[in-house]
Amino acid sequence: MGALAGGGDYAVVVSKQTNADPAWHKVVEALVAKHQGTVVVFEGDIAGASEALSAQMPLYTAIVARPEELGRGFVAKTHRMMRKLDADPYTDTLWGIVTGLSADDALKMVSDDKPLVMKRVVSTTGVNGGLFEQGFTVSDGSEGSWWHKGADGKDTSGGTTDDAERKGDRAALFAQRFGEIMPDLIVSSSHGFENGIEMPWGHGMLIGRGGELAILPQNPPGKDGAPGKGLGKQVKVAASENPKVFLPVGNCLVGHIDAKHSKDSLILALQRSAGVRQMVGYSIETWFGRGGWGTLGLLQSQPGAMTVAEAWFFNQQQMVEELRTKYPKAAEFDYKWSDKSSVESFMRAAQKAGVRGDVKDEMGLAFDRDVVVLYGDPAYDARLDGEKWKAPFEWELKKANAMWTLTVKGSDAKALEAFHGPVCVRFPLRCVDPVVVGTLPEGTILTDNFLIVPDAGRAAGATGAFRVAFIAKQDREDLK
C-alpha cells in the first residue's frame, strides 16, 4: 500500500528507494511545490500506489522514477492501474513519467513555468506545415525529398539533386536545420530503437550517446552520384536549451527506457542536450500505430485546443472506447506484460484468449492501449498555435451548484455541421457519479473526469449547436 501525504488534484508517485535518494527527492519536492501536490510513496511494484491513488483520485499524476526502475512492463502495468482506480474502464488520471539520466536532468524537465506554444518544427515524416512559422521535413514518402519553411515563411522543397551541399545525406541536413530552426517540436517516423532513429530510407541516423546527440551521416555518394551506402563517422550535434516536445509517433522502441538502454537512450539525450520537456512514444515495436499517429492526428486536427498530454490522454480513451463497444473480448484481455514481452508473445497470448488475429483493429487496439507512454510533467502546457486554426466551434463549460452544462456553438451552422472531429473536455473538478439531464449525443463518453463527444458535426446537425448537461457531486467531502 502506498503512503499518502498532502492533498490536491496532483499526485507525485515515487518508490521508497527513489524518494530516499536526496537528489531525486528534490524532483519530488519541486513537483509538489509547483502543483501543490500529494506524495504517494510505494514499495516494490507500481501497483503499490493504487490504493492511495484511488482514495485521492487526482486529476494529474507524475511518476518520478530512475531509469533502472522503468521498462515496458512498468509502462503497461501503469496503464492498467490507472484504468482501475474506479469502476469505469477509462483512464482515471492524466499521468506521465518524470525521469532522466540524472536527478538534475529530471529536475530540469519539470522546471518550466511558462506554457510552450509550438511554432517551429523539424520532422522525418509529414506534418501540417501550415500550422508552423518555420519547419523542415525529411520525407518518408519520397526518397531523398525534403520540405523547408524559412523564417520568412516561404516554402521550398526538393530532392537529392536539389541539395548539392549535402549530396543526399539526410542526417547531416536534419542536424543542420535542427540547429538553424531551433524547433519547439520534433516529429519522427521510420525505423527506431532505444538509442536512435533512422532517417527515412536509411539515409543516416540520429542517436544518443551518453546524454549527447550525434548523427551517423550517410557515406559520400558514389561516382555515379547515387546516395552513398553505409554510415560514416559519428558527428556530435550542438546542444540547445529551448524547450521542446518530441513525438516519435511512428518509431519503434524509442519510448523504451530501462537499465540496459538508459545510458545511450535517445530521449534521455534529447532531454539533457536538446531541451526536450515532454515526449510520447512506443515502449515496444510499433505495427498498428493508433497510439502514436492518433495522438499526433488529434493534436493537429484542433491546434491550440488541447495540450500534447491531453491529446495523448484523449486518444487513449478513444481506443479504450472502440475496444469496449466493438471488440469486448479484446477489451477484457488482460495480458501479463513484462520487460521480456514482445509483439509475438502478445499476439500468441491474445489469440489464445480469443482475440481475433485476422481483425487488425481488434488486435491492434488491444496492443496499442498499453504500450505508448508520456514522459514529462503531465500538467505541462505544450500545445500548437491556436492562431493557425480557424475553429469551427467554441465550447463553454459552466457549473451551477451540482449542475454542469457544456454548450458547443459553431462559428456558423454550416462550419460545425461539416466538422466531424471530437469535442474533448477534461473537467476542472472530479465530477462524482454524473447523472445525465436530457440525452447525450450519439457515442458520447461521460466519466467523472472527462467528456468526449466523438462527432461534433453530427451532434450539432443543421442547428449548429448542442448541449450536454449532467448533475454530479464535486466536493471531496462527498467521497467520505
Buried (B, 14 or more C-beta within 10 A) or exposed (E): EBBBEBEBBBBBBBBEEBBEBEEBBBBBBBBBEBBEBBBBBBEEEBBBBBBBBBBBBBBBBBBBBBBEBBBBBBBBBBBBBBBBBBEBBBBBBBBBBBBBBBBEBBBBBBEBEEEBBBBBBBBBBBBBBEBBBBBBBBBBEEBBBBBBBBEEEEEEBEEBEEBEEBBBBBBBBBBBBBBBBBBBBBBBBBBBBBBBBBBBBBBBBBBBBEBBBBBBBBBEBEEEEEBBEEBBEEBEBEBBEEBBBBBBBBBBBBBBBBEEBBBBBBBBBBBBBBBBBBBBBBBBBBBBBBBBBBBBBBBBBBBBBBBBBBBBBBBBBBBBBBBBEEBEBBBBBEBEBEBEBEBEBBBEBBBEBEBBEEEEBBBBBBBBBBBBBBBBBBBBBBBBBBEBBEBBBEBEBEBEEBEBBBBBBBBEBEBBBEBEBBBBBBBEBBBBEBEEBEEBBEBBBBBBBBBBBBBBBBBBEEEBBBEBBBBBBBEBEEEE
